[in-house]
Amino acid sequence: MAKVVMTKRDNCGDYQEEITCKIVGKEEFAHKMCEKFLEEMGSENSTVITGRTVKVGDMPDDRKLSGLKEEVVAIYDNAGIPSFMYRITKKKNSELFPGGSDKIHSAFRIGGKEYEEIFISVYENCEINGKPYSLPMQKPWTNITNDEAAKVCFSKGDGWHLMTRAEWGLIAGICGMSDILPHGNTNYGKYHADENEKGIPSGDYGITLTGSGPETWTHNHKKDGIHDLCGNIWEMVRGFRIKNGVLQAAKDNDAAMDIDLTCEGDDWFDVVDDEGNPIYVHVEDGEIAFTTDKDFSQGYDGDHWGNVTSKCQSQQLGELGLWNGEENAYLYIDSTDGEYLPLGGGYWSNGSSAGVFNVLLHLTRSDSAGFIGFRSAFYKKAE
């Protein structure tokens, strides 16, 4: 017999419920956690969380859920193991960043088709049999490269993919425009601004178990939100980079597909301003600026978003979450020659510099570490 211990936090304070069940391998553990958490959350907040599990094949193409735009569901992959996923319906840029147009955010356009919804892992992903899963109270999967993370996410079946920068930008926009910014593990297992906010140690130095923090550690400060976007571990995303000082991204949210995003791949395109001009990153004497001026200075530096300037108008920058939605969050960019991939959110020792708008654009393809992880995302492919 193995004892599964889950900690729940409510407005009335913390309490712990111990559940003892026979666990035969990690797969059964996933099913038990899925069943228990959906049962608990669904009974307490059924207007937000449906409390039901769905298999990919059972998901209708156009669901009308009484106007419900967000919910948590459990989706099974091709190994028959569930993940907790947060459903987001399509939104306009005007809802997601200042100066946004009425264009539907690019996260909902994949392979030239517009989708009604996408699903984001509620939790930083753990590992079961070489595949990633969004489950609570787990050690995050770390020590894996960006390319390896993309590969294992694709291995889950059609529609599964490594979370893209477009999707991260979507969530950052939801947080920034609502003025609800997630707290998190930013000080060795606690929140730097309030040490009463803490998670459960994972056994790895500084890192807490997925989803073990209070409700303020979610993107909407509710128990049904997306956990740990601020701090805990850095998170890799797909479909965005800087190369030789020029920002580049996959078209729309095509990074959700298995396209060629190798270093010299054909599916990279310059990030542009609203007039179609490529955007460079000027770094000089502590200044970081987004510019279309080809006469820019290359360098590497970091600063708080409140001190970063943008010398161009760009819907695409807004869609990618590259705007001042969180003044104290840190932006670090290497615009020297070479290719650098992004990390987001910060990690367990970043203090006030961590946040959903935190970006570190300095990762090489071969980099991996015990404080770098990821989460998967999902869309139901159109027939």
Buried (B, 14 or more C-beta within 10 A) or exposed (E): EEEBEBBBBEEEEEEEEEEEEEBEEBBBBBBBBBBBBBEBBBEBBEEBBBBEBBEBEEBEEEBEEEEBEBBBBBBBBEBEBBBBBBBBBBBEBBBBBEEBEEEBBBBBBBBEEEBEBBBBBBBBBBBBEEBBBBBBBBBBBBEBBBBBBBEBBBBBBEBBBBBBBBBBBBBBBBBBBEEBBBBBBBBBBBBBEEEEBBBBBBEBEBBBBBBBBBBBBBBBBBBBBBBBBBBBBBBBBBBBBBBEBBBBBBBBBBBBBEBEBEEEEEBBBBBBBEEEBBBBBBBEEEBBBBBBEEEBBBBBBBBBBEEBEBBBEBBBBBBBBBBBBBEBBBBBBBBBEEBBBBBBBBBBBBBBBBBBBBBBBBBEBEBBBEBBBBBBBBBBBEE
